[in-house]
Amino acid sequence: MIRIGIFGATGYTGIELAKIFARHPQAQIVFATSDTHAGKKLSDALPCIYDLPLVAHDAAPLDQIDVAFLALPHGAAAEYGKRVLAAGARVIDHSADFRLHDAVAYKKWYGLEHHAPELLPQAVYGLPELHRAAIQQTRLVANPGCYPTSVILGLAPLWRADASAGTIIVDSKSGVSGAGRKPTLTVHFVEVNENLSPYNIGRVHRHLSEMEQELQALNPKASLIFAPHLLPISRGILSTMYVRLNAGWDEKRLRDLYADAYRAEPFVRILPAGQTATITHSNHTNYCTISIHSVADVQQAIICASIDNLIKGASGQAVQNMNLMFGIAETTGLV
């Protein structure tokens, strides 16, 4: 039995972890933390059926777990990651603290000095479809962001094959849960309902850094313009990617490329011709659903990719990574 600790259990990703581990046959939650609700149960802090006792972060018994999930804000996660590793357990970090490969880039995009730069060389970017072998060997996984999961999976085969003729425009739309549970004006019901809001568009959103980091590892020419939008729905992401193709590429060749790339992947589904990926295809699952479309009479294609931002974009992918780290079937608890 894998012994689990969850830091930040009262956020959306924390509660998704509780749901998954309630059905995971080889995992047991040892502790769940919340500084705000310490001394209460998870079911006291938010409406759910899970009566997990909550302890303060600093009171967590690190010597009793095999792996900790850090569902904490960036900046705070790195310090607890150091403590968990020092105690002999493994770490799966949901924040951005270990996603970027160097501290200079982290400071540029997140405005903070990194609290554990010495750990960055051992951190593995936790996208199993790209880094499965490394995930199986590491003690520290940086769980990807939700937007990047959809975009990287949607574009990785294309960039690896050098099929794109230039910068790709990415139009992504996310449900409100992607902003977390902390209330702000921009996610107030009246602001979101019956509205569609672009934000941080162009080349300024923080997630652009990890998208290009991972895609440029496949092809140094990889370049994106990223336009995220907030949808008036609770969960789900749909990324639509507009691609100018190099000569010799058409829809059939693209379909063959994606089929070969993801044939053995348990959580990537390529839709047949004539079908278009929607948020409903993937919500409440750990799947990424991809559809491929040619644009008539021009050398272009449109790639659509959908995920559930709280599952494949966060907690489900984190459990997929845990399964790999501990040598069990990576689909365990997720299907």
C-alpha positions in Angstrom: 0.0 0.0 0.0 1.4 3.4 -1.0 1.1 5.9 1.9 -0.1 9.3 0.8 0.2 12.8 2.2 -1.8 15.7 0.7 -0.7 19.3 1.4 -3.5 21.8 0.6 -6.3 19.3 0.7 -9.1 21.9 0.7 -8.5 23.3 -2.8 -10.1 21.9 -5.9 -7.1 19.7 -6.7 -6.9 18.5 -3.2 -10.5 17.3 -3.2 -10.0 15.6 -6.5 -7.1 13.7 -5.0 -9.4 12.6 -2.2 -12.0 11.4 -4.7 -9.4 9.4 -6.7 -7.8 7.8 -3.7 -11.1 6.7 -2.3 -11.2 4.3 -5.2 -7.5 3.6 -5.7 -6.8 0.0 -4.5 -3.2 0.5 -3.7 -3.1 3.9 -1.9 -4.0 5.1 1.5 -4.1 8.7 2.7 -2.1 9.1 5.9 -2.6 12.9 6.3 -4.3 15.9 4.7 -3.3 19.4 5.5 -4.9 22.8 5.7 -3.6 25.7 7.8 -7.0 27.4 7.6 -9.0 24.4 8.7 -6.6 22.5 10.9 -8.4 20.5 13.5 -11.5 20.0 11.4 -12.4 17.3 8.9 -12.3 17.7 5.1 -16.1 17.4 5.1 -16.3 20.3 7.5 -14.3 22.5 5.3 -16.3 21.9 2.1 -19.3 19.9 1.1 -18.1 16.3 0.5 -18.3 12.8 1.9 -14.7 12.5 3.0 -14.1 12.8 6.7 -10.4 13.1 6.5 -8.9 14.8 9.6 -7.0 18.0 8.6 -3.7 19.0 10.2 -1.6 22.1 9.8 1.2 21.9 7.2 3.9 22.0 9.7 2.3 19.2 11.8 2.3 16.7 9.0 4.0 13.4 9.9 6.4 13.2 7.0 8.1 10.0 8.3 4.8 8.1 7.8 4.4 8.6 4.1 5.8 7.3 0.8 4.8 10.3 -1.3 3.4 13.8 -0.8 1.2 15.7 -3.2 1.8 19.4 -2.9 -1.4 21.3 -3.8 0.1 24.5 -2.6 0.7 27.9 -4.2 3.9 28.5 -6.1 6.5 29.9 -3.8 5.3 27.8 -0.8 5.5 24.4 -2.5 9.3 24.4 -2.9 10.0 24.7 0.8 7.7 21.8 1.7 9.1 19.8 -1.2 12.6 20.1 0.4 11.2 18.9 3.7 9.5 15.9 2.2 12.5 14.8 0.2 14.7 15.2 3.3 12.4 12.9 5.2 12.8 10.2 2.6 9.5 10.4 0.8 8.8 11.3 -2.8 7.1 14.5 -4.1 4.6 15.3 -6.7 4.2 19.1 -6.9 1.1 20.7 -8.4 2.5 24.2 -8.3 4.9 25.8 -10.8 7.9 25.6 -8.5 9.7 22.7 -10.2 8.3 22.9 -13.8 10.9 25.3 -15.3 14.4 24.0 -15.6 16.2 27.0 -14.2 15.7 29.6 -11.4 16.3 32.6 -13.7 13.3 31.6 -15.9 11.2 31.0 -12.8 11.9 34.5 -11.5 11.2 36.0 -14.8 7.7 34.4 -15.1 6.7 34.2 -11.4 8.5 37.2 -9.9 10.0 35.2 -7.1 13.4 33.9 -6.1 13.3 30.1 -6.2 13.4 28.6 -2.7 15.1 25.3 -3.8 17.1 25.9 -7.0 19.4 23.0 -6.0 16.4 20.6 -6.6 15.6 21.7 -10.1 18.1 19.4 -11.9 16.4 16.3 -10.4 12.8 17.4 -11.1 11.0 15.7 -14.0 8.2 17.4 -15.9 5.4 15.0 -15.2 3.8 14.5 -18.6 3.9 10.7 -19.0 3.4 10.8 -22.7 6.8 12.6 -23.1 8.7 11.6 -20.0 7.5 8.2 -18.8 10.9 6.6 -18.3 12.3 9.5 -16.3 9.1 9.7 -14.2 9.6 6.1 -13.2 13.1 6.9 -11.8 12.7 10.2 -10.1 11.8 11.2 -6.6 10.5 14.7 -7.6 7.8 15.2 -10.2 6.6 18.6 -11.4 3.0 18.1 -12.3 2.2 20.1 -15.5 -0.1 23.0 -15.7 -3.6 22.5 -17.1 -3.3 24.6 -20.2 0.1 23.2 -21.0 -1.2 19.6 -20.8 -3.7 20.2 -23.5 -1.4 22.3 -25.7 1.7 20.1 -25.4 -0.2 16.9 -26.1 -2.0 18.6 -29.0 1.2 19.8 -30.6 4.0 17.4 -29.6 3.8 15.0 -32.5 3.6 17.9 -35.0 6.7 19.7 -33.6 8.6 16.5 -33.2 8.1 15.7 -36.9 8.9 19.4 -37.9 5.5 19.7 -39.6 4.8 23.3 -38.7 5.9 26.2 -40.9 6.0 28.8 -38.1 4.6 30.2 -34.9 1.4 28.4 -33.9 -1.6 30.4 -32.5 -3.2 28.7 -29.5 -6.7 29.7 -28.4 -7.5 28.0 -25.1 -10.7 28.2 -23.0 -11.0 27.1 -19.4 -13.6 26.6 -16.8 -13.5 28.8 -13.7 -12.1 26.1 -11.4 -8.8 26.6 -13.1 -8.4 29.8 -11.1 -8.6 27.9 -7.8 -11.0 28.3 -4.8 -9.8 31.7 -3.6 -12.5 34.2 -4.5 -11.5 37.2 -6.7 -13.5 39.7 -8.6 -12.7 38.1 -12.0 -14.2 34.8 -11.0 -17.3 36.3 -9.2 -20.5 34.8 -10.6 -21.8 38.0 -12.0 -18.5 38.7 -13.8 -18.3 35.2 -15.3 -21.9 34.2 -16.0 -23.0 34.8 -19.6 -19.6 36.1 -20.5 -16.3 35.0 -22.2 -13.2 36.8 -21.2 -9.7 36.7 -22.8 -6.8 37.4 -20.4 -3.0 37.5 -20.5 -3.1 37.1 -24.2 -0.1 37.1 -26.6 3.1 36.0 -25.0 2.6 37.0 -21.3 0.7 34.1 -19.6 3.0 32.2 -17.2 2.1 28.8 -18.7 3.7 29.9 -22.0 7.1 29.3 -20.4 6.5 25.6 -19.8 4.7 25.0 -23.1 7.7 26.3 -25.1 10.2 24.7 -22.8 8.8 21.2 -23.5 8.0 21.8 -27.2 11.4 23.3 -27.9 13.0 20.2 -26.4 11.3 18.4 -29.3 12.0 21.1 -31.9 14.0 24.3 -31.2 11.9 26.2 -33.7 8.7 25.7 -31.6 7.0 29.0 -31.0 3.5 29.9 -29.7 1.1 32.8 -29.4 -1.2 32.0 -26.5 -4.7 33.4 -25.9 -6.4 31.9 -22.8 -10.1 32.7 -22.1 -12.3 32.2 -19.1 -15.5 30.2 -19.8 -18.7 30.5 -17.6 -18.5 26.8 -16.7 -17.0 25.0 -13.7 -14.4 22.8 -15.3 -12.8 21.7 -18.5 -10.3 23.1 -21.1 -10.5 23.2 -24.9 -7.4 24.3 -26.8 -7.7 25.1 -30.5 -4.4 25.4 -32.3 -4.0 27.0 -35.7 -1.0 25.5 -37.7 0.7 26.5 -40.9 2.0 23.3 -42.4 5.3 22.6 -44.2 5.1 21.4 -47.7 4.1 17.7 -48.1 1.8 17.6 -45.1 -1.9 17.0 -45.4 -4.7 15.7 -43.1 -4.0 12.0 -43.8 -0.3 12.3 -43.1 -1.1 14.3 -39.9 -3.6 11.6 -38.8 -1.0 8.9 -39.3 1.5 10.9 -37.4 -0.8 11.3 -34.4 -2.0 7.7 -34.5 1.6 6.5 -34.3 2.5 8.9 -31.6 -0.3 8.0 -29.3 -1.2 4.5 -30.2 0.0 3.0 -26.9 -1.1 5.9 -24.7 -3.9 4.9 -22.3 -5.2 8.5 -21.8 -4.9 10.1 -25.2 -7.7 9.6 -27.7 -7.6 10.7 -31.3 -11.0 11.3 -32.8 -11.9 9.9 -36.3 -12.3 12.3 -39.2 -15.5 14.3 -39.1 -15.5 14.5 -35.3 -14.4 17.5 -33.3 -13.1 17.4 -29.7 -15.3 19.2 -27.1 -15.0 19.7 -23.4 -17.6 17.0 -22.8 -15.4 14.4 -24.5 -12.9 14.6 -21.6 -14.6 16.1 -18.5 -14.6 13.9 -15.4 -11.9 11.7 -17.0 -8.1 11.5 -17.2 -8.3 11.7 -21.0 -6.9 14.2 -23.5 -9.2 14.1 -26.6 -7.7 15.4 -29.8 -9.2 16.1 -33.2 -7.4 17.0 -36.4 -8.8 19.2 -39.2 -7.4 20.4 -42.5 -8.3 23.8 -43.9 -9.4 23.5 -47.5 -7.3 25.1 -50.2 -4.5 26.3 -47.9 -1.6 24.6 -46.3 -3.0 24.8 -42.8 -4.5 22.6 -40.1 -6.5 23.1 -36.9 -5.8 20.8 -33.9 -8.3 20.7 -31.0 -7.5 19.2 -27.7 -9.7 18.9 -24.6 -9.0 17.8 -21.0 -10.6 18.1 -17.6 -8.4 20.8 -16.0 -8.8 19.2 -12.5 -8.1 15.6 -13.6 -5.7 15.2 -16.6 -4.8 18.9 -16.0 -4.0 18.3 -12.3 -4.9 15.5 -9.9 -5.5 12.7 -12.3 -2.2 13.2 -14.0 -0.6 13.5 -10.6 -1.9 10.0 -9.7 -0.9 8.7 -13.1 2.6 9.9 -12.3 2.5 8.4 -8.8 1.5 5.0 -10.3 4.5 5.2 -12.6 6.9 6.2 -9.8 5.8 3.2 -7.7 5.8 0.6 -10.6 2.1 -0.1 -10.7 -0.2 0.1 -13.8 -0.5 3.8 -14.6 -4.2 3.6 -15.1 -4.8 2.3 -11.5 -7.6 4.4 -9.8 -8.2 6.4 -13.0 -10.5 4.3 -15.1 
